């Protein structure tokens, strides 16, 4: 049994706009500036007027 009372935790979240055609999945990790982040959810095409301008990738890291 795990007791979580009195614990502090912090969620750091980033959105990456990668070039169209970038292929990643939710089982991969991204390292940026020496910190490893997990991919949260399914990467999606991000359109700003042109077909598939970017691939939106949500990253997260929990601490605490």
C-alpha positions in Angstrom: 0.0 0.0 0.0 1.3 3.4 -0.9 0.4 6.5 1.1 0.5 9.8 -0.8 -0.5 12.2 2.0 1.9 15.0 2.5 3.7 14.5 -0.8 4.3 17.3 -3.3 4.5 16.6 -7.0 5.1 18.7 -10.0 4.1 18.1 -13.6 6.2 19.8 -16.3 4.5 19.8 -19.7 5.7 20.9 -23.1 4.2 20.9 -26.6 6.6 20.2 -29.5 5.7 21.3 -33.0 7.8 18.9 -35.1 8.0 19.0 -38.9 5.2 17.2 -40.9 6.0 13.6 -41.4 7.7 13.1 -38.0 6.9 9.7 -36.7 6.8 9.0 -32.9 4.6 7.0 -30.6 3.6 7.0 -27.0 6.2 4.4 -26.1 9.1 6.7 -27.0 10.9 9.3 -24.9 12.4 12.6 -25.8 15.6 14.0 -24.2 16.1 17.8 -24.1 18.8 19.6 -22.3 19.6 16.4 -20.4 16.1 15.9 -19.1 14.0 12.9 -20.3 10.3 13.4 -21.0 7.6 10.9 -21.9 5.2 11.4 -24.8 1.7 11.9 -23.5 -1.1 10.8 -25.8 -1.0 10.3 -29.5 0.9 12.8 -31.7 -1.5 14.7 -34.0 -1.3 16.6 -37.3 -1.4 20.3 -36.4 -2.8 22.4 -39.3 -2.4 26.1 -39.6 -3.9 26.6 -43.0 -1.7 24.2 -45.0 -2.2 20.4 -44.9 -0.1 18.8 -42.1 2.1 21.8 -41.3 3.3 20.2 -38.0 3.0 17.2 -35.8 2.0 18.2 -32.3 3.7 16.1 -29.6 2.8 16.6 -25.9 5.6 15.9 -23.5 5.4 15.5 -19.7 7.7 14.8 -16.7 6.5 14.2 -13.2 8.7 15.0 -10.2 8.1 14.3 -6.6 
